[in-house]
Structure formats: C-alpha cells, structure tokens
Amino acid sequence: MAVNFAPTYSATKESLAEVFQNINAQSCPRYFNFHMHTIYSDGKLQPHILMEQAIAIGLKGLAITDHHTVGGYQAAQSWLKNWQHHNPDAKVPQLWTGVEINANLLGVEVHILGYAFDLEHPSIKPYIQRRIVTGEEYQAANVIAAIHKAGGLAVLAHPARYRRSHLDLIPAAAEIGINGVESFYAYNNPNPWKPSAVESQQVQQLAAKHGLYNSCGTDTHGLSLLQRL
C-alpha cells in the first residue's frame, strides 16, 4: 500500500522524519524520491527539468542530492517558487534540502545523504564546496555531526554497494548517530525501477534493529526520475 500525504507540510526535519517513518517498497519512485542528481554534479538533468518531471509524476516530496553542492537544489527551489506563483491552485511537491557526501566508515568510502539542513549553517559549509573533503572532516562521524549541527538528518546511501558489507556498515553508522538508511534501492538498475528485494529486506531488518529511519531513492543520474541511469 502506497503512502499518501497531502502536500501541505513544510520542508522541515520533523516533516521529513514523519515521511521516513512511513516509507515502504511502493513509495519510490512515484510518491517520494530522496536521491537524485542534476548537472550541478554528475547528473544529466537541468534542475527545472527535474522539477517539471517531479510535478508530472505527481511526487509528494523529494530531495536533490548532488555531490558536495546544493546548487541544483537552489536552482530547483527558485524555479519551483516561480512555478507556484503562476500555478497557485496546483499541487506542489515538497522539496527538502539535500546533498551527498563522501566519507570514511570502517576504512571504506561510503556516501552519506544529508537532508533538511540549514544551507547557511557553518558546519555544513565544508561539504558543499563541490569537492570531497579530507582529514578529520572526511570521517563519517564528523559528517553526520555536521549535518546534525545544521539541523538536518543523515542517511547512509545504498548500504549494500560498498567494499564492506552492509551487515557491518549499518551498525557502525548507527553507533555514530546516523538517522536512517536508504532501504529501498535498485542495485541492478532494472527497468522499470524496482528496489532490490533481498538487500531491501536485509537493510530494513537492520534499520529496525538499530532504530533507524527507512528512505528510498532512484539515484537518478540520467534524464528520467523513474530510472537510475
């Protein structure tokens, strides 16, 4: 059963947490999508085209998660405000702030998704300079702490895609304060998009065990929000 929210909530951490509490295997890609890229990092979509697709699909909420930049989000938000002005009676998807950050966890590089954070908070600034950080800032615990200080939520992206098992990474991430995991992810790029059953089940079980939120996203890098590539 798909979750249904009236798109009246604001782009706060609390409203996002409420959505995460209800995410399931049917939530993406036609109701919510919390992982996508634009031309501001390694995606092919212009931000305004991404938002046009989100509206056409009927998404209730989304986040643009470009690598180490919020430029795509800012362009999309600006376009959306203008679109709302000209379409005052239309249903508008909720757009949260988002970013994807490289970090070290248990000696391997992982990607941490930050959501609903304050763009202007000093703690997040090192991570939105269009480059991978180094030193202490590159440690997952410090990335998570920076997202939290900026008022946001931290989620471990595609936990079963790394050089170390998600069975190790998720408990380690939980121990240092991660809020959630990307439970529903299509690891083999199927068409149509569908979360990988075995990995999704394992990640959900670990999320439940460690009290973490579930998230979902297409990780779109191509020209369609309904596909990864």
Secondary structure, DSSP 8 states (H G I E B T S, - for coil): ------TT--S-HHHHHHHHTT--TTTTTTTEE--B-BTTTT--B-HHHHHHHHHHHT-SEEE---BT--HHHHHHHHHHHHHHHH-TTS---EEE-EEEEEEEETTEEEEEEEES--TT-TTTGGGGSSS---GGGGBHHHHHHHHHHTT-EEEE-SGGGSSS-HHHHHHHHHHTT--EEEEE--TT--SS----HHHHHHHHHHHHHHT-EEEE---B-SS-TT---
